[in-house]
Amino acid sequence: MGRELANKGVILITGVTKNMKPKVMKLWDLLMLRKRFIIETVFD
């Protein structure tokens, strides 16, 4: 599913849990991930 979305230009951004290795993110993606609750509230 992730590859199909990537082919269409959609990028999935997920948070890091305790058992995951940290990954490098763009600053914009990191800021939007922090604002995730607000964004989800607006769309609901």
PDB file of N, H, CA, C and O in Angstrom:
ATOM      1  N   MET A   1       0.820  -1.184   0.000  1.00  0.00           N
ATOM      2  CA  MET A   1       0.000   0.000   0.000  1.00  0.00           C
ATOM      3  C   MET A   1       0.869   1.256   0.000  1.00  0.00           C
ATOM      4  O   MET A   1       0.577   2.217  -0.711  1.00  0.00           O
ATOM      5  N   GLY A   2       1.929   1.245   0.792  1.00  0.00           N
ATOM      6  H   GLY A   2       2.167   0.464   1.369  1.00  0.00           H
ATOM      7  CA  GLY A   2       2.807   2.407   0.856  1.00  0.00           C
ATOM      8  C   GLY A   2       3.451   2.727  -0.476  1.00  0.00           C
ATOM      9  O   GLY A   2       3.598   3.894  -0.837  1.00  0.00           O
ATOM     10  N   ARG A   3       3.835   1.697  -1.202  1.00  0.00           N
ATOM     11  H   ARG A   3       3.717   0.749  -0.908  1.00  0.00           H
ATOM     12  CA  ARG A   3       4.461   1.910  -2.520  1.00  0.00           C
ATOM     13  C   ARG A   3       3.466   2.467  -3.530  1.00  0.00           C
ATOM     14  O   ARG A   3       3.808   3.335  -4.334  1.00  0.00           O
ATOM     15  N   GLU A   4       2.234   1.965  -3.488  1.00  0.00           N
ATOM     16  H   GLU A   4       1.956   1.260  -2.836  1.00  0.00           H
ATOM     17  CA  GLU A   4       1.209   2.461  -4.402  1.00  0.00           C
ATOM     18  C   GLU A   4       0.937   3.939  -4.151  1.00  0.00           C
ATOM     19  O   GLU A   4       0.808   4.722  -5.092  1.00  0.00           O
ATOM     20  N   LEU A   5       0.850   4.313  -2.886  1.00  0.00           N
ATOM     21  H   LEU A   5       0.955   3.677  -2.122  1.00  0.00           H
ATOM     22  CA  LEU A   5       0.623   5.720  -2.555  1.00  0.00           C
ATOM     23  C   LEU A   5       1.825   6.575  -2.934  1.00  0.00           C
ATOM     24  O   LEU A   5       1.660   7.704  -3.396  1.00  0.00           O
ATOM     25  N   ALA A   6       3.028   6.049  -2.745  1.00  0.00           N
ATOM     26  H   ALA A   6       3.162   5.132  -2.369  1.00  0.00           H
ATOM     27  CA  ALA A   6       4.233   6.794  -3.105  1.00  0.00           C
ATOM     28  C   ALA A   6       4.284   7.035  -4.609  1.00  0.00           C
ATOM     29  O   ALA A   6       4.730   8.093  -5.053  1.00  0.00           O
ATOM     30  N   ASN A   7       3.835   6.072  -5.387  1.00  0.00           N
ATOM     31  H   ASN A   7       3.473   5.213  -5.026  1.00  0.00           H
ATOM     32  CA  ASN A   7       3.791   6.250  -6.840  1.00  0.00           C
ATOM     33  C   ASN A   7       2.835   7.362  -7.236  1.00  0.00           C
ATOM     34  O   ASN A   7       3.034   8.024  -8.254  1.00  0.00           O
ATOM     35  N   LYS A   8       1.800   7.568  -6.432  1.00  0.00           N
ATOM     36  H   LYS A   8       1.639   7.030  -5.605  1.00  0.00           H
ATOM     37  CA  LYS A   8       0.827   8.625  -6.697  1.00  0.00           C
ATOM     38  C   LYS A   8       1.237   9.953  -6.072  1.00  0.00           C
ATOM     39  O   LYS A   8       0.543  10.956  -6.241  1.00  0.00           O
ATOM     40  N   GLY A   9       2.358   9.970  -5.353  1.00  0.00           N
ATOM     41  H   GLY A   9       2.922   9.156  -5.216  1.00  0.00           H
ATOM     42  CA  GLY A   9       2.854  11.208  -4.767  1.00  0.00           C
ATOM     43  C   GLY A   9       2.428  11.444  -3.328  1.00  0.00           C
ATOM     44  O   GLY A   9       2.642  12.531  -2.792  1.00  0.00           O
ATOM     45  N   VAL A  10       1.826  10.439  -2.693  1.00  0.00           N
ATOM     46  H   VAL A  10       1.652   9.556  -3.129  1.00  0.00           H
ATOM     47  CA  VAL A  10       1.388  10.569  -1.304  1.00  0.00           C
ATOM     48  C   VAL A  10       2.449   9.950  -0.405  1.00  0.00           C
ATOM     49  O   VAL A  10       2.874   8.817  -0.626  1.00  0.00           O
ATOM     50  N   ILE A  11       2.872  10.693   0.604  1.00  0.00           N
ATOM     51  H   ILE A  11       2.526  11.614   0.784  1.00  0.00           H
ATOM     52  CA  ILE A  11       3.892  10.206   1.525  1.00  0.00           C
ATOM     53  C   ILE A  11       3.259  10.035   2.901  1.00  0.00           C
ATOM     54  O   ILE A  11       2.629  10.956   3.421  1.00  0.00           O
ATOM     55  N   LEU A  12       3.428   8.853   3.487  1.00  0.00           N
ATOM     56  H   LEU A  12       3.940   8.104   3.065  1.00  0.00           H
ATOM     57  CA  LEU A  12       2.904   8.589   4.823  1.00  0.00           C
ATOM     58  C   LEU A  12       3.951   8.982   5.854  1.00  0.00           C
ATOM     59  O   LEU A  12       5.113   8.591   5.750  1.00  0.00           O
ATOM     60  N   ILE A  13       3.536   9.754   6.846  1.00  0.00           N
ATOM     61  H   ILE A  13       2.592  10.072   6.931  1.00  0.00           H
ATOM     62  CA  ILE A  13       4.441  10.175   7.909  1.00  0.00           C
ATOM     63  C   ILE A  13       3.873   9.649   9.218  1.00  0.00           C
ATOM     64  O   ILE A  13       2.735   9.954   9.572  1.00  0.00           O
ATOM     65  N   THR A  14       4.658   8.866   9.931  1.00  0.00           N
ATOM     66  H   THR A  14       5.583   8.619   9.643  1.00  0.00           H
ATOM     67  CA  THR A  14       4.197   8.292  11.190  1.00  0.00           C
ATOM     68  C   THR A  14       5.144   8.685  12.305  1.00  0.00           C
ATOM     69  O   THR A  14       6.316   8.979  12.068  1.00  0.00           O
ATOM     70  N   GLY A  15       4.634   8.687  13.506  1.00  0.00           N
ATOM     71  H   GLY A  15       3.682   8.448  13.698  1.00  0.00           H
ATOM     72  CA  GLY A  15       5.457   8.982  14.669  1.00  0.00           C
ATOM     73  C   GLY A  15       6.355   7.810  15.029  1.00  0.00           C
ATOM     74  O   GLY A  15       6.177   6.703  14.522  1.00  0.00           O
ATOM     75  N   VAL A  16       7.309   8.054  15.894  1.00  0.00           N
ATOM     76  H   VAL A  16       7.454   8.954  16.306  1.00  0.00           H
ATOM     77  CA  VAL A  16       8.243   7.023  16.325  1.00  0.00           C
ATOM     78  C   VAL A  16       7.793   6.495  17.681  1.00  0.00           C
ATOM     79  O   VAL A  16       7.547   7.271  18.605  1.00  0.00           O
ATOM     80  N   THR A  17       7.687   5.185  17.799  1.00  0.00           N
ATOM     81  H   THR A  17       7.887   4.554  17.049  1.00  0.00           H
ATOM     82  CA  THR A  17       7.347   4.580  19.079  1.00  0.00           C
ATOM     83  C   THR A  17       8.624   4.158  19.792  1.00  0.00           C
ATOM     84  O   THR A  17       9.718   4.292  19.243  1.00  0.00           O
ATOM     85  N   LYS A  18       8.491   3.654  21.001  1.00  0.00           N
ATOM     86  H   LYS A  18       7.602   3.545  21.447  1.00  0.00           H
ATOM     87  CA  LYS A  18       9.663   3.314  21.811  1.00  0.00           C
ATOM     88  C   LYS A  18      10.543   2.247  21.177  1.00  0.00           C
ATOM     89  O   LYS A  18      11.765   2.295  21.310  1.00  0.00           O
ATOM     90  N   ASN A  19       9.940   1.291  20.493  1.00  0.00           N
ATOM     91  H   ASN A  19       8.947   1.252  20.385  1.00  0.00           H
ATOM     92  CA  ASN A  19      10.728   0.189  19.950  1.00  0.00           C
ATOM     93  C   ASN A  19      11.223   0.433  18.523  1.00  0.00           C
ATOM     94  O   ASN A  19      11.752  -0.484  17.894  1.00  0.00           O
ATOM     95  N   MET A  20      11.064   1.637  18.009  1.00  0.00           N
ATOM     96  H   MET A  20      10.634   2.382  18.520  1.00  0.00           H
ATOM     97  CA  MET A  20      11.516   1.962  16.655  1.00  0.00           C
ATOM     98  C   MET A  20      12.799   2.781  16.705  1.00  0.00           C
ATOM     99  O   MET A  20      13.029   3.551  17.637  1.00  0.00           O
ATOM    100  N   LYS A  21      13.619   2.598  15.691  1.00  0.00           N
ATOM    101  H   LYS A  21      13.431   1.972  14.934  1.00  0.00           H
ATOM    102  CA  LYS A  21      14.811   3.426  15.563  1.00  0.00           C
ATOM    103  C   LYS A  21      14.389   4.808  15.067  1.00  0.00           C
ATOM    104  O   LYS A  21      13.497   4.917  14.226  1.00  0.00           O
ATOM    105  N   PRO A  22      15.020   5.860  15.578  1.00  0.00           N
ATOM    106  CA  PRO A  22      14.680   7.199  15.081  1.00  0.00           C
ATOM    107  C   PRO A  22      15.100   7.345  13.627  1.00  0.00           C
ATOM    108  O   PRO A  22      16.130   6.811  13.214  1.00  0.00           O
ATOM    109  N   LYS A  23      14.307   8.062  12.859  1.00  0.00           N
ATOM    110  H   LYS A  23      13.470   8.495  13.194  1.00  0.00           H
ATOM    111  CA  LYS A  23      14.634   8.267  11.459  1.00  0.00           C
ATOM    112  C   LYS A  23      14.721   9.760  11.165  1.00  0.00           C
ATOM    113  O   LYS A  23      14.121  10.577  11.863  1.00  0.00           O
ATOM    114  N   VAL A  24      15.454  10.098  10.153  1.00  0.00           N
ATOM    115  H   VAL A  24      15.941   9.435   9.585  1.00  0.00           H
ATOM    116  CA  VAL A  24      15.642  11.494   9.769  1.00  0.00           C
ATOM    117  C   VAL A  24      14.385  11.964   9.049  1.00  0.00           C
ATOM    118  O   VAL A  24      13.894  11.304   8.133  1.00  0.00           O
ATOM    119  N   MET A  25      13.868  13.122   9.480  1.00  0.00           N
ATOM    120  H   MET A  25      14.266  13.658  10.224  1.00  0.00           H
ATOM    121  CA  MET A  25      12.667  13.691   8.872  1.00  0.00           C
ATOM    122  C   MET A  25      12.953  15.115   8.437  1.00  0.00           C
ATOM    123  O   MET A  25      13.821  15.790   8.990  1.00  0.00           O
ATOM    124  N   LYS A  26      12.218  15.553   7.450  1.00  0.00           N
ATOM    125  H   LYS A  26      11.513  15.005   7.001  1.00  0.00           H
ATOM    126  CA  LYS A  26      12.286  16.956   7.064  1.00  0.00           C
ATOM    127  C   LYS A  26      11.673  17.787   8.189  1.00  0.00           C
ATOM    128  O   LYS A  26      10.789  17.314   8.903  1.00  0.00           O
ATOM    129  N   LEU A  27      12.135  19.001   8.343  1.00  0.00           N
ATOM    130  H   LEU A  27      12.853  19.385   7.763  1.00  0.00           H
ATOM    131  CA  LEU A  27      11.638  19.871   9.410  1.00  0.00           C
ATOM    132  C   LEU A  27      10.129  20.080   9.297  1.00  0.00           C
ATOM    133  O   LEU A  27       9.420  20.038  10.303  1.00  0.00           O
ATOM    134  N   TRP A  28       9.638  20.303   8.090  1.00  0.00           N
ATOM    135  H   TRP A  28      10.213  20.337   7.273  1.00  0.00           H
ATOM    136  CA  TRP A  28       8.205  20.527   7.879  1.00  0.00           C
ATOM    137  C   TRP A  28       7.391  19.313   8.326  1.00  0.00           C
ATOM    138  O   TRP A  28       6.354  19.462   8.972  1.00  0.00           O
ATOM    139  N   ASP A  29       7.862  18.110   7.980  1.00  0.00           N
ATOM    140  H   ASP A  29       8.705  17.989   7.455  1.00  0.00           H
ATOM    141  CA  ASP A  29       7.162  16.888   8.372  1.00  0.00           C
ATOM    142  C   ASP A  29       7.134  16.740   9.885  1.00  0.00           C
ATOM    143  O   ASP A  29       6.122  16.330  10.454  1.00  0.00           O
ATOM    144  N   LEU A  30       8.234  17.069  10.534  1.00  0.00           N
ATOM    145  H   LEU A  30       9.056  17.402  10.072  1.00  0.00           H
ATOM    146  CA  LEU A  30       8.313  16.972  11.987  1.00  0.00           C
ATOM    147  C   LEU A  30       7.340  17.947  12.654  1.00  0.00           C
ATOM    148  O   LEU A  30       6.666  17.593  13.621  1.00  0.00           O
ATOM    149  N   LEU A  31       7.274  19.161  12.139  1.00  0.00           N
ATOM    150  H   LEU A  31       7.822  19.448  11.354  1.00  0.00           H
ATOM    151  CA  LEU A  31       6.351  20.153  12.698  1.00  0.00           C
ATOM    152  C   LEU A  31       4.897  19.741  12.497  1.00  0.00           C
ATOM    153  O   LEU A  31       4.076  19.898  13.401  1.00  0.00           O
ATOM    154  N   MET A  32       4.578  19.218  11.322  1.00  0.00           N
ATOM    155  H   MET A  32       5.246  19.091  10.588  1.00  0.00           H
ATOM    156  CA  MET A  32       3.207  18.788  11.052  1.00  0.00           C
ATOM    157  C   MET A  32       2.825  17.570  11.885  1.00  0.00           C
ATOM    158  O   MET A  32       1.666  17.426  12.276  1.00  0.00           O
ATOM    159  N   LEU A  33       3.782  16.698  12.158  1.00  0.00           N
ATOM    160  H   LEU A  33       4.723  16.815  11.840  1.00  0.00           H
ATOM    161  CA  LEU A  33       3.513  15.535  12.995  1.00  0.00           C
ATOM    162  C   LEU A  33       3.180  15.972  14.417  1.00  0.00           C
ATOM    163  O   LEU A  33       2.344  15.356  15.079  1.00  0.00           O
ATOM    164  N   ARG A  34       3.825  17.024  14.882  1.00  0.00           N
ATOM    165  H   ARG A  34       4.504  17.525  14.344  1.00  0.00           H
ATOM    166  CA  ARG A  34       3.520  17.556  16.213  1.00  0.00           C
ATOM    167  C   ARG A  34       2.125  18.178  16.255  1.00  0.00           C
ATOM    168  O   ARG A  34       1.483  18.182  17.305  1.00  0.00           O
ATOM    169  N   LYS A  35       1.655  18.699  15.135  1.00  0.00           N
ATOM    170  H   LYS A  35       2.177  18.696  14.282  1.00  0.00           H
ATOM    171  CA  LYS A  35       0.336  19.336  15.048  1.00  0.00           C
ATOM    172  C   LYS A  35      -0.743  18.355  14.589  1.00  0.00           C
ATOM    173  O   LYS A  35      -1.835  18.771  14.202  1.00  0.00           O
ATOM    174  N   ARG A  36      -0.447  17.075  14.629  1.00  0.00           N
ATOM    175  H   ARG A  36       0.440  16.736  14.943  1.00  0.00           H
ATOM    176  CA  ARG A  36      -1.341  16.045  14.099  1.00  0.00           C
ATOM    177  C   ARG A  36      -2.731  16.103  14.722  1.00  0.00           C
ATOM    178  O   ARG A  36      -3.726  16.004  14.003  1.00  0.00           O
ATOM    179  N   PHE A  37      -2.823  16.258  16.024  1.00  0.00           N
ATOM    180  H   PHE A  37      -2.015  16.339  16.608  1.00  0.00           H
ATOM    181  CA  PHE A  37      -4.125  16.279  16.695  1.00  0.00           C
ATOM    182  C   PHE A  37      -4.989  17.423  16.171  1.00  0.00           C
ATOM    183  O   PHE A  37      -6.181  17.242  15.925  1.00  0.00           O
ATOM    184  N   ILE A  38      -4.397  18.585  16.004  1.00  0.00           N
ATOM    185  H   ILE A  38      -3.428  18.732  16.203  1.00  0.00           H
ATOM    186  CA  ILE A  38      -5.144  19.746  15.515  1.00  0.00           C
ATOM    187  C   ILE A  38      -5.611  19.508  14.088  1.00  0.00           C
ATOM    188  O   ILE A  38      -6.748  19.831  13.745  1.00  0.00           O
ATOM    189  N   ILE A  39      -4.751  18.950  13.260  1.00  0.00           N
ATOM    190  H   ILE A  39      -3.827  18.688  13.539  1.00  0.00           H
ATOM    191  CA  ILE A  39      -5.102  18.688  11.865  1.00  0.00           C
ATOM    192  C   ILE A  39      -6.228  17.662  11.787  1.00  0.00           C
ATOM    193  O   ILE A  39      -7.164  17.835  11.006  1.00  0.00           O
ATOM    194  N   GLU A  40      -6.153  16.592  12.587  1.00  0.00           N
ATOM    195  H   GLU A  40      -5.393  16.451  13.222  1.00  0.00           H
ATOM    196  CA  GLU A  40      -7.208  15.579  12.590  1.00  0.00           C
ATOM    197  C   GLU A  40      -8.529  16.164  13.074  1.00  0.00           C
ATOM    198  O   GLU A  40      -9.589  15.789  12.573  1.00  0.00           O
ATOM    199  N   THR A  41      -8.481  17.069  14.035  1.00  0.00           N
ATOM    200  H   THR A  41      -7.620  17.374  14.442  1.00  0.00           H
ATOM    201  CA  THR A  41      -9.694  17.690  14.555  1.00  0.00           C
ATOM    202  C   THR A  41     -10.369  18.538  13.480  1.00  0.00           C
ATOM    203  O   THR A  41     -11.594  18.533  13.366  1.00  0.00           O
ATOM    204  N   VAL A  42      -9.592  19.254  12.705  1.00  0.00           N
ATOM    205  H   VAL A  42      -8.596  19.258  12.797  1.00  0.00           H
ATOM    206  CA  VAL A  42     -10.147  20.098  11.646  1.00  0.00           C
ATOM    207  C   VAL A  42     -10.828  19.246  10.584  1.00  0.00           C
ATOM    208  O   VAL A  42     -11.897  19.612  10.095  1.00  0.00           O
ATOM    209  N   PHE A  43     -10.229  18.119  10.221  1.00  0.00           N
ATOM    210  H   PHE A  43      -9.360  17.823  10.618  1.00  0.00           H
ATOM    211  CA  PHE A  43     -10.792  17.277   9.170  1.00  0.00           C
ATOM    212  C   PHE A  43     -11.967  16.435   9.639  1.00  0.00           C
ATOM    213  O   PHE A  43     -12.770  15.995   8.817  1.00  0.00           O
ATOM    214  N   ASP A  44     -12.086  16.201  10.928  1.00  0.00           N
ATOM    215  H   ASP A  44     -11.434  16.557  11.596  1.00  0.00           H
ATOM    216  CA  ASP A  44     -13.224  15.420  11.435  1.00  0.00           C
ATOM    217  C   ASP A  44     -14.396  16.342  11.598  1.00  0.00           C
ATOM    218  O   ASP A  44     -15.470  15.909  12.013  1.00  0.00           O
TER     219      ASP A  44
END
